[in-house]
Amino acid sequence: MLVTWGAQRTKRWPTVPTLKEVGYNIVSVSPYGIADPKGMDAKVVRVLHDAFKKGMEEPAFQKILERLDQQENFYMNSEDYARYAKKTFDEERLYVERMGLKQ
């Protein structure tokens, strides 16, 4: 293995450098989110949010993240995730355009 893509070296391969360490200013994570229909009752959103957050804090979930080399729990609340997703989409759209891949 030549490099890893995370912000830090992984526990499984501690001697393998990150892309940033070898001179490429790239960090790539594998986020996932859960969306609700527009206009969903805020109380329902809160119940679901709290349940998913609690589940992500469970030791069994943490063990799965570690097994998949996703050492950071990349949790964000709804508003922060929406901002993150928009920012990421905008940045990646620029990369696609720069590479001439836009259709």
MMTF fields as JSON, N, C-alpha, C and O atoms, coordinates in Angstrom:
{
  "mmtfVersion": "1.0.0",
  "mmtfProducer": "UNKNOWN",
  "numBonds": 411,
  "numAtoms": 412,
  "numGroups": 103,
  "numChains": 1,
  "numModels": 1,
  "chainsPerModel": [1],
  "groupsPerChain": [103],
  "chainIdList": ["A"],
  "bondAtomList": [4, 2, 8, 6, 12, 10, 16, 14, 20, 18, 24, 22, 28, 26, 32, 30, 36, 34, 40, 38, 44, 42, 48, 46, 52, 50, 56, 54, 60, 58, 64, 62, 68, 66, 72, 70, 76, 74, 80, 78, 84, 82, 88, 86, 92, 90, 96, 94, 100, 98, 104, 102, 108, 106, 112, 110, 116, 114, 120, 118, 124, 122, 128, 126, 132, 130, 136, 134, 140, 138, 144, 142, 148, 146, 152, 150, 156, 154, 160, 158, 164, 162, 168, 166, 172, 170, 176, 174, 180, 178, 184, 182, 188, 186, 192, 190, 196, 194, 200, 198, 204, 202, 208, 206, 212, 210, 216, 214, 220, 218, 224, 222, 228, 226, 232, 230, 236, 234, 240, 238, 244, 242, 248, 246, 252, 250, 256, 254, 260, 258, 264, 262, 268, 266, 272, 270, 276, 274, 280, 278, 284, 282, 288, 286, 292, 290, 296, 294, 300, 298, 304, 302, 308, 306, 312, 310, 316, 314, 320, 318, 324, 322, 328, 326, 332, 330, 336, 334, 340, 338, 344, 342, 348, 346, 352, 350, 356, 354, 360, 358, 364, 362, 368, 366, 372, 370, 376, 374, 380, 378, 384, 382, 388, 386, 392, 390, 396, 394, 400, 398, 404, 402, 408, 406],
  "bondOrderList": [1, 1, 1, 1, 1, 1, 1, 1, 1, 1, 1, 1, 1, 1, 1, 1, 1, 1, 1, 1, 1, 1, 1, 1, 1, 1, 1, 1, 1, 1, 1, 1, 1, 1, 1, 1, 1, 1, 1, 1, 1, 1, 1, 1, 1, 1, 1, 1, 1, 1, 1, 1, 1, 1, 1, 1, 1, 1, 1, 1, 1, 1, 1, 1, 1, 1, 1, 1, 1, 1, 1, 1, 1, 1, 1, 1, 1, 1, 1, 1, 1, 1, 1, 1, 1, 1, 1, 1, 1, 1, 1, 1, 1, 1, 1, 1, 1, 1, 1, 1, 1, 1],
  "groupList": [{"groupName": "MET", "atomNameList": ["N", "CA", "C", "O"], "elementList": ["N", "C", "C", "O"], "formalChargeList": [0, 0, 0, 0], "bondAtomList": [1, 0, 2, 1, 3, 2], "bondOrderList": [1, 1, 2], "singleLetterCode": "M", "chemCompType": "L-PEPTIDE LINKING"}, {"groupName": "LEU", "atomNameList": ["N", "CA", "C", "O"], "elementList": ["N", "C", "C", "O"], "formalChargeList": [0, 0, 0, 0], "bondAtomList": [1, 0, 2, 1, 3, 2], "bondOrderList": [1, 1, 2], "singleLetterCode": "L", "chemCompType": "L-PEPTIDE LINKING"}, {"groupName": "VAL", "atomNameList": ["N", "CA", "C", "O"], "elementList": ["N", "C", "C", "O"], "formalChargeList": [0, 0, 0, 0], "bondAtomList": [1, 0, 2, 1, 3, 2], "bondOrderList": [1, 1, 2], "singleLetterCode": "V", "chemCompType": "L-PEPTIDE LINKING"}, {"groupName": "THR", "atomNameList": ["N", "CA", "C", "O"], "elementList": ["N", "C", "C", "O"], "formalChargeList": [0, 0, 0, 0], "bondAtomList": [1, 0, 2, 1, 3, 2], "bondOrderList": [1, 1, 2], "singleLetterCode": "T", "chemCompType": "L-PEPTIDE LINKING"}, {"groupName": "TRP", "atomNameList": ["N", "CA", "C", "O"], "elementList": ["N", "C", "C", "O"], "formalChargeList": [0, 0, 0, 0], "bondAtomList": [1, 0, 2, 1, 3, 2], "bondOrderList": [1, 1, 2], "singleLetterCode": "W", "chemCompType": "L-PEPTIDE LINKING"}, {"groupName": "GLY", "atomNameList": ["N", "CA", "C", "O"], "elementList": ["N", "C", "C", "O"], "formalChargeList": [0, 0, 0, 0], "bondAtomList": [1, 0, 2, 1, 3, 2], "bondOrderList": [1, 1, 2], "singleLetterCode": "G", "chemCompType": "PEPTIDE LINKING"}, {"groupName": "ALA", "atomNameList": ["N", "CA", "C", "O"], "elementList": ["N", "C", "C", "O"], "formalChargeList": [0, 0, 0, 0], "bondAtomList": [1, 0, 2, 1, 3, 2], "bondOrderList": [1, 1, 2], "singleLetterCode": "A", "chemCompType": "L-PEPTIDE LINKING"}, {"groupName": "GLN", "atomNameList": ["N", "CA", "C", "O"], "elementList": ["N", "C", "C", "O"], "formalChargeList": [0, 0, 0, 0], "bondAtomList": [1, 0, 2, 1, 3, 2], "bondOrderList": [1, 1, 2], "singleLetterCode": "Q", "chemCompType": "L-PEPTIDE LINKING"}, {"groupName": "ARG", "atomNameList": ["N", "CA", "C", "O"], "elementList": ["N", "C", "C", "O"], "formalChargeList": [0, 0, 0, 0], "bondAtomList": [1, 0, 2, 1, 3, 2], "bondOrderList": [1, 1, 2], "singleLetterCode": "R", "chemCompType": "L-PEPTIDE LINKING"}, {"groupName": "LYS", "atomNameList": ["N", "CA", "C", "O"], "elementList": ["N", "C", "C", "O"], "formalChargeList": [0, 0, 0, 0], "bondAtomList": [1, 0, 2, 1, 3, 2], "bondOrderList": [1, 1, 2], "singleLetterCode": "K", "chemCompType": "L-PEPTIDE LINKING"}, {"groupName": "PRO", "atomNameList": ["N", "CA", "C", "O"], "elementList": ["N", "C", "C", "O"], "formalChargeList": [0, 0, 0, 0], "bondAtomList": [1, 0, 2, 1, 3, 2], "bondOrderList": [1, 1, 2], "singleLetterCode": "P", "chemCompType": "L-PEPTIDE LINKING"}, {"groupName": "GLU", "atomNameList": ["N", "CA", "C", "O"], "elementList": ["N", "C", "C", "O"], "formalChargeList": [0, 0, 0, 0], "bondAtomList": [1, 0, 2, 1, 3, 2], "bondOrderList": [1, 1, 2], "singleLetterCode": "E", "chemCompType": "L-PEPTIDE LINKING"}, {"groupName": "TYR", "atomNameList": ["N", "CA", "C", "O"], "elementList": ["N", "C", "C", "O"], "formalChargeList": [0, 0, 0, 0], "bondAtomList": [1, 0, 2, 1, 3, 2], "bondOrderList": [1, 1, 2], "singleLetterCode": "Y", "chemCompType": "L-PEPTIDE LINKING"}, {"groupName": "ASN", "atomNameList": ["N", "CA", "C", "O"], "elementList": ["N", "C", "C", "O"], "formalChargeList": [0, 0, 0, 0], "bondAtomList": [1, 0, 2, 1, 3, 2], "bondOrderList": [1, 1, 2], "singleLetterCode": "N", "chemCompType": "L-PEPTIDE LINKING"}, {"groupName": "ILE", "atomNameList": ["N", "CA", "C", "O"], "elementList": ["N", "C", "C", "O"], "formalChargeList": [0, 0, 0, 0], "bondAtomList": [1, 0, 2, 1, 3, 2], "bondOrderList": [1, 1, 2], "singleLetterCode": "I", "chemCompType": "L-PEPTIDE LINKING"}, {"groupName": "SER", "atomNameList": ["N", "CA", "C", "O"], "elementList": ["N", "C", "C", "O"], "formalChargeList": [0, 0, 0, 0], "bondAtomList": [1, 0, 2, 1, 3, 2], "bondOrderList": [1, 1, 2], "singleLetterCode": "S", "chemCompType": "L-PEPTIDE LINKING"}, {"groupName": "ASP", "atomNameList": ["N", "CA", "C", "O"], "elementList": ["N", "C", "C", "O"], "formalChargeList": [0, 0, 0, 0], "bondAtomList": [1, 0, 2, 1, 3, 2], "bondOrderList": [1, 1, 2], "singleLetterCode": "D", "chemCompType": "L-PEPTIDE LINKING"}, {"groupName": "HIS", "atomNameList": ["N", "CA", "C", "O"], "elementList": ["N", "C", "C", "O"], "formalChargeList": [0, 0, 0, 0], "bondAtomList": [1, 0, 2, 1, 3, 2], "bondOrderList": [1, 1, 2], "singleLetterCode": "H", "chemCompType": "L-PEPTIDE LINKING"}, {"groupName": "PHE", "atomNameList": ["N", "CA", "C", "O"], "elementList": ["N", "C", "C", "O"], "formalChargeList": [0, 0, 0, 0], "bondAtomList": [1, 0, 2, 1, 3, 2], "bondOrderList": [1, 1, 2], "singleLetterCode": "F", "chemCompType": "L-PEPTIDE LINKING"}],
  "groupTypeList": [0, 1, 2, 3, 4, 5, 6, 7, 8, 3, 9, 8, 4, 10, 3, 2, 10, 3, 1, 9, 11, 2, 5, 12, 13, 14, 2, 15, 2, 15, 10, 12, 5, 14, 6, 16, 10, 9, 5, 0, 16, 6, 9, 2, 2, 8, 2, 1, 17, 16, 6, 18, 9, 9, 5, 0, 11, 11, 10, 6, 18, 7, 9, 14, 1, 11, 8, 1, 16, 7, 7, 11, 13, 18, 12, 0, 13, 15, 11, 16, 12, 6, 8, 12, 6, 9, 9, 3, 18, 16, 11, 11, 8, 1, 12, 2, 11, 8, 0, 5, 1, 9, 7],
  "groupIdList": [1, 2, 3, 4, 5, 6, 7, 8, 9, 10, 11, 12, 13, 14, 15, 16, 17, 18, 19, 20, 21, 22, 23, 24, 25, 26, 27, 28, 29, 30, 31, 32, 33, 34, 35, 36, 37, 38, 39, 40, 41, 42, 43, 44, 45, 46, 47, 48, 49, 50, 51, 52, 53, 54, 55, 56, 57, 58, 59, 60, 61, 62, 63, 64, 65, 66, 67, 68, 69, 70, 71, 72, 73, 74, 75, 76, 77, 78, 79, 80, 81, 82, 83, 84, 85, 86, 87, 88, 89, 90, 91, 92, 93, 94, 95, 96, 97, 98, 99, 100, 101, 102, 103],
  "secStructList": [7, 7, 7, 5, 7, 1, 1, 1, 7, 7, 1, 1, 7, 6, 6, 1, 7, 5, 6, 4, 4, 4, 6, 7, 7, 7, 7, 7, 7, 7, 7, 7, 7, 7, 7, 7, 7, 6, 6, 7, 7, 2, 2, 2, 2, 2, 2, 2, 2, 2, 2, 2, 2, 2, 2, 2, 6, 1, 2, 2, 2, 2, 2, 2, 2, 2, 2, 6, 6, 7, 7, 1, 7, 7, 7, 7, 7, 2, 2, 2, 2, 2, 2, 2, 2, 2, 2, 2, 2, 2, 2, 2, 2, 2, 2, 2, 2, 2, 6, 6, 7, 7, 7],
  "xCoordList": [0.847, 0.0, 0.898, 1.86, 0.57, 1.4, 0.946, 1.774, -0.36, -0.909, -2.312, -2.951, -2.763, -4.17, -4.768, -4.038, -6.069, -6.753, -7.272, -7.747, -7.195, -7.758, -6.887, -5.803, -7.391, -6.672, -5.486, -4.508, -5.586, -4.528, -4.197, -4.967, -3.057, -2.711, -3.69, -4.227, -3.916, -4.86, -4.176, -2.955, -4.993, -4.464, -3.947, -2.951, -4.632, -4.246, -2.924, -2.147, -2.654, -1.419, -0.721, -0.671, -0.196, 0.39, 1.656, 2.053, 2.287, 3.507, 3.224, 4.126, 1.968, 1.596, 1.204, 0.312, 1.861, 1.557, 0.207, -0.362, -0.276, -1.495, -1.101, 0.069, -2.093, -1.836, -1.224, -0.302, -1.737, -1.205, 0.275, 1.055, 0.656, 2.049, 2.999, 4.171, 2.493, 3.368, 3.224, 3.747, 2.504, 2.48, 1.213, 1.169, 0.179, -1.086, -2.093, -2.398, -2.603, -3.513, -4.924, -5.86, -5.047, -6.325, -6.62, -5.769, -7.823, -8.351, -9.72, -10.555, -9.955, -11.243, -11.812, -11.168, -13.013, -13.708, -14.929, -15.287, -15.553, -16.74, -17.957, -18.428, -18.462, -19.615, -20.891, -20.989, -21.833, -23.159, -24.154, -23.87, -25.304, -26.317, -27.679, -27.881, -28.595, -29.963, -30.83, -30.749, -31.643, -32.484, -33.947, -34.376, -34.68, -36.111, -36.864, -36.294, -38.127, -38.911, -39.035, -39.121, -39.042, -39.208, -40.509, -41.551, -40.432, -41.617, -41.933, -42.987, -41.052, -41.307, -41.41, -40.691, -42.278, -42.488, -41.158, -40.445, -40.84, -39.566, -39.41, -38.296, -40.521, -40.445, -40.007, -39.24, -40.491, -40.111, -38.631, -37.889, -38.223, -36.812, -35.937, -34.908, -36.328, -35.538, -35.425, -34.35, -36.552, -36.541, -35.596, -34.782, -35.704, -34.826, -33.373, -32.489, -33.128, -31.77, -31.153, -30.043, -31.884, -31.36, -31.101, -30.113, -32.001, -31.829, -30.593, -29.818, -30.403, -29.225, -27.941, -26.939, -27.961, -26.771, -26.405, -25.237, -27.409, -27.16, -26.58, -25.648, -27.147, -26.638, -25.191, -24.409, -24.834, -23.457, -22.464, -21.26, -22.965, -22.097, -21.929, -21.121, -22.681, -22.623, -21.273, -20.736, -20.722, -19.447, -19.457, -18.452, -20.569, -20.628, -20.453, -19.773, -21.058, -20.907, -19.469, -18.899, -18.883, -17.498, -16.546, -15.578, -16.823, -15.99, -16.085, -15.091, -17.276, -17.447, -16.662, -15.987, -16.749, -15.965, -14.479, -13.777, -14.011, -12.591, -12.229, -11.181, -13.086, -12.823, -12.767, -12.04, -13.527, -13.552, -12.555, -12.581, -11.68, -10.664, -11.275, -10.692, -12.428, -13.041, -12.901, -13.864, -11.677, -11.354, -12.025, -12.143, -12.461, -13.117, -14.625, -15.133, -15.342, -16.788, -17.125, -16.979, -17.569, -17.761, -19.183, -19.853, -19.647, -21.016, -21.215, -20.376, -22.333, -22.743, -24.249, -24.981, -24.699, -26.143, -26.702, -25.945, -28.009, -28.666, -28.173, -27.863, -28.1, -27.696, -26.243, -25.92, -25.368, -23.953, -23.741, -22.923, -24.48, -24.328, -24.816, -24.201, -25.907, -26.415, -25.375, -25.146, -24.748, -23.696, -22.5, -21.958, -22.094, -20.971, -21.258, -20.406, -22.472, -22.82, -22.805, -22.297, -23.348, -23.36, -21.941, -21.602, -21.118, -19.729, -18.979, -18.269, -19.138, -18.471, -18.943, -18.132, -20.24, -20.788, -20.209, -19.787, -20.186, -19.654, -18.18, -17.764, -17.387, -15.957, -15.747, -14.941, -16.464, -16.272, -16.793, -16.259, -17.823, -18.31, -17.208, -17.032, -16.46, -15.354, -14.272, -13.718, -13.966, -12.968, -13.418, -12.631, -14.682, -15.218, -15.122, -14.737, -15.475, -15.4, -13.957, -13.687, -13.022, -11.605, -11.04, -10.179, -11.519, -11.026, -11.752, -11.447, -12.714, -13.451, -14.427, -14.754, -14.903, -15.806, -17.273, -18.162, -17.527, -18.907, -19.584, -19.013, -20.802, -21.555, -22.448, -23.164],
  "yCoordList": [-1.167, 0.0, 1.237, 1.322, 2.185, 3.383, 4.522, 5.185, 4.761, 5.859, 5.493, 4.57, 6.252, 6.197, 7.58, 8.559, 7.658, 8.89, 9.731, 10.844, 9.236, 9.948, 11.1, 11.35, 11.787, 12.919, 12.437, 13.162, 11.204, 10.634, 9.229, 8.616, 8.746, 7.36, 6.42, 6.744, 5.259, 4.306, 3.455, 3.292, 2.918, 2.015, 0.722, 0.153, 0.269, -0.999, -0.889, -1.844, 0.272, 0.467, 1.745, 2.734, 1.731, 2.95, 3.437, 4.589, 2.585, 3.012, 3.562, 4.062, 3.467, 3.951, 5.428, 5.773, 6.3, 7.732, 8.08, 7.31, 9.248, 9.773, 10.518, 10.836, 10.789, 11.584, 12.937, 13.403, 13.56, 14.869, 14.77, 15.674, 13.677, 13.509, 13.391, 13.757, 12.881, 12.734, 13.896, 13.853, 14.938, 16.151, 16.452, 17.427, 15.632, 15.904, 16.386, 15.667, 17.577, 18.159, 17.594, 18.314, 16.291, 15.602, 14.771, 14.021, 14.912, 14.042, 13.611, 14.451, 12.33, 11.827, 10.9, 9.933, 11.2, 10.363, 9.759, 10.14, 8.835, 8.179, 8.52, 7.687, 9.736, 10.101, 9.479, 9.126, 9.357, 8.937, 9.701, 10.061, 9.943, 10.699, 10.077, 9.245, 10.491, 10.024, 11.251, 12.225, 11.209, 12.352, 12.034, 10.881, 13.082, 12.914, 13.712, 14.595, 13.405, 14.162, 15.626, 15.932, 16.501, 17.919, 18.132, 17.586, 18.933, 19.244, 18.25, 18.354, 17.292, 16.325, 17.055, 18.024, 16.599, 17.195, 17.248, 16.248, 18.404, 18.608, 17.67, 17.268, 17.321, 16.393, 15.005, 14.332, 14.584, 13.278, 13.302, 12.357, 14.39, 14.537, 14.425, 13.751, 15.069, 15.065, 13.66, 13.243, 12.927, 11.551, 10.689, 9.947, 10.786, 9.999, 10.406, 9.553, 11.702, 12.212, 11.634, 11.103, 11.748, 11.276, 9.774, 9.304, 9.015, 7.558, 7.182, 6.319, 7.823, 7.515, 7.949, 7.237, 9.098, 9.565, 8.585, 8.237, 8.149, 7.182, 5.881, 5.307, 5.427, 4.205, 4.338, 3.395, 5.516, 5.733, 5.784, 5.618, 6.01, 6.054, 4.689, 4.537, 3.706, 2.363, 1.708, 1.855, 0.986, 0.292, -0.655, -0.767, -1.334, -2.264, -1.514, -1.999, -0.342, 0.471, 0.953, 0.933, 1.382, 1.844, 0.734, 0.995, -0.503, -1.638, -1.861, -2.187, -1.685, -1.838, -0.759, -1.043, 0.477, 1.553, 1.219, 1.406, 0.73, 0.389, -0.736, -0.686, -1.748, -2.869, -2.403, -2.981, -1.365, -0.836, 0.303, 0.983, 0.508, 1.558, 2.947, 3.832, 3.126, 4.448, 4.902, 4.924, 5.26, 5.492, 6.705, 6.803, 7.618, 8.799, 8.661, 8.332, 8.918, 8.965, 10.339, 11.347, 10.375, 11.608, 12.129, 12.477, 12.183, 12.584, 14.083, 14.883, 14.454, 15.859, 15.927, 15.001, 17.03, 17.206, 17.582, 17.77, 17.69, 17.909, 19.159, 19.115, 20.263, 21.521, 21.462, 21.897, 20.926, 20.837, 19.903, 20.185, 18.79, 17.854, 18.485, 18.297, 19.224, 19.887, 20.872, 20.931, 21.639, 22.575, 21.816, 22.196, 20.749, 19.93, 19.345, 19.386, 18.799, 18.188, 19.223, 18.946, 20.399, 21.448, 21.887, 22.042, 22.088, 22.501, 21.439, 21.764, 20.187, 19.088, 19.0, 18.843, 19.099, 19.054, 20.18, 19.953, 21.395, 22.54, 22.349, 22.642, 21.858, 21.633, 20.563, 20.737, 19.471, 18.368, 18.727, 18.251, 19.558, 20.036, 20.807, 20.677, 21.62, 22.375, 21.438, 21.684, 20.367, 19.403, 18.771, 18.637, 18.387, 17.763, 18.73, 18.342, 19.986, 20.985, 21.211, 21.289, 21.316, 21.524, 20.385, 20.6, 19.175, 18.01, 17.832, 16.915, 18.712, 18.622, 17.478, 16.998, 17.026, 15.89, 16.308, 15.458, 17.601, 18.086, 17.842, 18.106, 17.337, 17.039, 18.2, 18.138],
  "zCoordList": [0.0, 0.0, 0.0, 0.763, -0.862, -0.986, -0.093, 0.532, -0.024, 0.783, 1.269, 0.764, 2.267, 2.662, 2.427, 2.276, 2.396, 1.987, 3.148, 2.926, 4.367, 5.515, 5.992, 5.465, 6.999, 7.581, 8.426, 8.607, 8.938, 9.774, 9.275, 8.536, 9.689, 9.372, 10.068, 11.127, 9.467, 10.045, 11.106, 11.108, 12.006, 13.038, 12.403, 12.851, 11.361, 10.737, 9.994, 9.973, 9.378, 8.616, 9.102, 8.371, 10.298, 10.868, 10.161, 10.337, 9.371, 8.671, 7.275, 6.604, 6.843, 5.513, 5.618, 6.392, 4.849, 4.94, 4.313, 3.538, 4.669, 4.043, 2.774, 2.561, 1.939, 0.735, 1.094, 0.425, 2.147, 2.548, 2.922, 2.624, 3.572, 3.975, 2.789, 2.887, 1.671, 0.505, -0.475, -1.588, -0.042, -0.842, -1.618, -2.367, -1.454, -2.133, -1.099, -0.147, -1.275, -0.301, -0.493, -0.842, -0.255, -0.438, 0.804, 1.282, 1.311, 2.359, 1.879, 1.542, 1.844, 1.383, 2.44, 2.846, 2.876, 3.85, 3.179, 2.064, 3.846, 3.292, 4.147, 4.922, 4.007, 4.83, 4.296, 3.12, 5.155, 4.736, 5.581, 6.723, 5.021, 5.727, 5.524, 4.64, 6.349, 6.259, 6.025, 6.774, 5.004, 4.654, 4.943, 4.925, 5.203, 5.428, 4.372, 3.73, 4.194, 3.213, 3.643, 4.833, 2.678, 2.964, 3.724, 3.364, 4.781, 5.559, 6.664, 7.293, 6.918, 7.982, 9.321, 9.564, 10.156, 11.474, 12.235, 12.321, 12.776, 13.478, 14.672, 15.005, 15.315, 16.46, 16.002, 16.691, 14.848, 14.301, 13.906, 14.174, 13.271, 12.897, 14.135, 14.104, 15.216, 16.457, 17.039, 17.471, 17.049, 17.571, 16.743, 17.294, 15.414, 14.546, 14.707, 14.786, 14.756, 14.947, 16.223, 16.206, 17.312, 18.602, 18.59, 19.153, 17.939, 17.873, 17.062, 17.477, 15.907, 15.093, 15.79, 15.737, 16.435, 17.148, 18.263, 18.438, 19.009, 20.085, 19.515, 20.077, 18.392, 17.768, 17.33, 17.45, 16.82, 16.366, 17.526, 17.326, 18.727, 19.903, 20.563, 21.479, 20.106, 20.682, 20.393, 19.295, 21.372, 21.158, 19.961, 19.26, 19.717, 18.575, 17.26, 16.355, 17.147, 15.939, 15.815, 14.724, 16.912, 16.907, 16.457, 15.743, 16.875, 16.452, 14.943, 14.293, 14.398, 12.95, 12.216, 11.226, 12.698, 12.071, 12.092, 11.098, 13.221, 13.332, 12.367, 11.724, 12.263, 11.353, 9.903, 9.095, 9.566, 8.205, 8.005, 6.979, 8.982, 8.938, 8.803, 8.178, 9.381, 9.448, 10.896, 11.663, 11.24, 12.637, 13.241, 14.463, 12.417, 12.958, 12.821, 11.749, 13.921, 13.851, 13.3, 13.992, 12.075, 11.326, 11.517, 10.545, 12.771, 13.065, 12.892, 13.305, 12.28, 12.183, 12.407, 12.062, 12.987, 13.108, 11.734, 10.782, 11.637, 10.338, 9.622, 8.432, 10.337, 9.713, 9.255, 8.149, 10.1, 9.742, 8.55, 7.675, 8.518, 7.41, 6.106, 5.056, 6.169, 4.96, 4.422, 3.214, 5.306, 4.871, 4.296, 3.259, 4.972, 4.511, 3.121, 2.233, 2.947, 1.668, 0.548, -0.539, 0.794, -0.228, -0.567, -1.741, 0.446, 0.225, -0.582, -1.534, -0.204, -0.906, -2.35, -3.263, -2.559, -3.917, -4.763, -5.897, -4.216, -4.961, -5.31, -6.431, -4.354, -4.61, -5.669, -6.583, -5.546, -6.492, -7.885, -8.886, -7.954, -9.25, -9.96, -11.171, -9.197, -9.79, -10.325, -11.397, -9.587, -10.069, -11.381, -12.318, -11.439, -12.654, -13.831, -14.934, -13.589, -14.66, -15.103, -16.301, -14.145, -14.49, -15.318, -16.172, -15.071, -15.805, -17.133, -17.895, -17.409, -18.667, -18.727, -19.812, -17.571, -17.545, -17.506, -17.551, -17.425, -17.369, -18.71, -19.768, -18.648, -19.865, -20.23, -21.23]
}
